[in-house]
């Protein structure tokens, strides 16, 4: 907490991580924004990484995208020591089908 001595008010300074900055990160944010604004996908949210920084749920014949998964999975409850291949926690956030490129992110 920082105090402004001239106004005798308490000022709080909040420091957040930087937003997306690499070309790939920025392109994924732009792709998410395009999909949402053109009503191809619902807005999921975003603070870290910007307004469209969390990705969205979308799939077509070229690629699929999903936001970071906050859900609990059933893999460990089923007695498995690792996640199943179809578990949301093990799937990539972005996958380009033809090239096999997979990208994962946290928020």
C-alpha positions as CSV (number, residue, x, y, z in Angstrom):
1,X,0.0,0.0,0.0
2,X,1.3,3.5,-0.9
3,X,0.2,6.5,1.0
4,X,-0.2,9.9,-0.7
5,X,1.2,12.2,1.9
6,X,-0.3,15.3,0.4
7,X,-3.9,14.1,0.4
8,X,-3.7,11.7,3.4
9,X,-5.5,9.1,1.3
10,X,-4.5,5.5,0.9
11,X,-3.6,4.5,-2.6
12,X,-3.4,0.9,-3.6
13,X,-1.1,-0.1,-6.5
14,X,-2.0,-3.3,-8.3
15,X,0.6,-5.0,-10.4
16,X,-0.6,-7.6,-12.9
17,X,1.4,-9.8,-15.2
18,X,2.0,-8.5,-18.7
19,X,-0.6,-9.1,-21.5
20,X,0.2,-11.2,-24.5
21,X,3.4,-10.0,-26.1
22,X,4.8,-12.6,-28.6
23,X,3.5,-12.7,-32.2
24,X,1.8,-16.1,-31.6
25,X,0.2,-14.9,-28.4
26,X,-1.1,-11.8,-30.0
27,X,-2.3,-13.7,-33.1
28,X,-4.3,-16.1,-30.8
29,X,-5.8,-13.1,-29.0
30,X,-6.8,-11.5,-32.4
31,X,-8.2,-14.8,-33.6
32,X,-10.3,-15.1,-30.5
33,X,-11.5,-11.5,-30.9
34,X,-12.4,-12.1,-34.5
35,X,-14.4,-15.2,-33.6
36,X,-16.3,-13.5,-30.8
37,X,-17.0,-10.3,-32.6
38,X,-18.3,-12.2,-35.7
39,X,-20.5,-14.4,-33.5
40,X,-18.7,-17.6,-34.3
41,X,-17.9,-18.2,-30.6
42,X,-19.0,-16.9,-27.2
43,X,-16.8,-14.6,-25.2
44,X,-15.2,-16.5,-22.4
45,X,-13.4,-13.6,-20.7
46,X,-10.0,-12.2,-20.2
47,X,-8.1,-10.1,-17.9
48,X,-4.6,-11.6,-18.0
49,X,-3.7,-11.5,-21.6
50,X,-6.3,-8.9,-22.5
51,X,-10.0,-8.9,-23.0
52,X,-9.8,-11.8,-25.4
53,X,-6.8,-13.5,-23.8
54,X,-8.4,-16.6,-22.5
55,X,-9.4,-18.0,-25.9
56,X,-12.9,-19.4,-26.8
57,X,-14.7,-22.6,-27.6
58,X,-14.5,-23.1,-31.4
59,X,-14.0,-25.9,-33.8
60,X,-14.0,-26.2,-37.6
61,X,-12.3,-28.4,-40.2
62,X,-9.0,-26.4,-39.9
63,X,-8.5,-25.9,-36.1
64,X,-10.0,-26.1,-32.7
65,X,-9.6,-23.8,-29.8
66,X,-10.7,-24.0,-26.1
67,X,-10.1,-21.7,-23.2
68,X,-8.0,-22.8,-20.2
69,X,-10.0,-25.4,-18.2
70,X,-10.7,-24.6,-14.6
71,X,-12.9,-27.7,-14.0
72,X,-12.0,-30.6,-11.9
73,X,-11.6,-33.8,-13.9
74,X,-12.8,-37.3,-13.1
75,X,-9.6,-39.1,-14.1
76,X,-8.1,-39.3,-10.6
77,X,-11.6,-40.0,-9.1
78,X,-11.7,-43.0,-11.4
79,X,-8.4,-44.3,-9.9
80,X,-6.3,-43.3,-12.9
81,X,-2.8,-41.9,-12.2
82,X,-2.8,-39.7,-15.3
83,X,-5.4,-37.9,-17.3
84,X,-7.3,-39.6,-20.1
85,X,-6.5,-38.4,-23.6
86,X,-10.0,-36.9,-23.8
87,X,-9.8,-35.1,-20.4
88,X,-10.2,-31.3,-20.8
89,X,-7.1,-30.8,-18.6
90,X,-4.9,-32.8,-21.1
91,X,-6.3,-31.4,-24.4
92,X,-4.4,-28.4,-26.0
93,X,-6.0,-25.0,-26.0
94,X,-5.3,-24.7,-29.7
95,X,-4.8,-27.4,-32.3
96,X,-4.2,-26.9,-36.0
97,X,-5.3,-30.2,-37.6
98,X,-3.2,-30.4,-40.8
99,X,0.2,-29.5,-39.2
100,X,-0.5,-31.1,-35.8
101,X,0.6,-27.8,-34.1
102,X,-0.7,-27.7,-30.5
103,X,-0.5,-24.8,-28.1
104,X,-1.4,-24.8,-24.4
105,X,-1.8,-21.8,-22.1
106,X,-2.7,-20.8,-18.6
107,X,-5.4,-18.1,-18.6
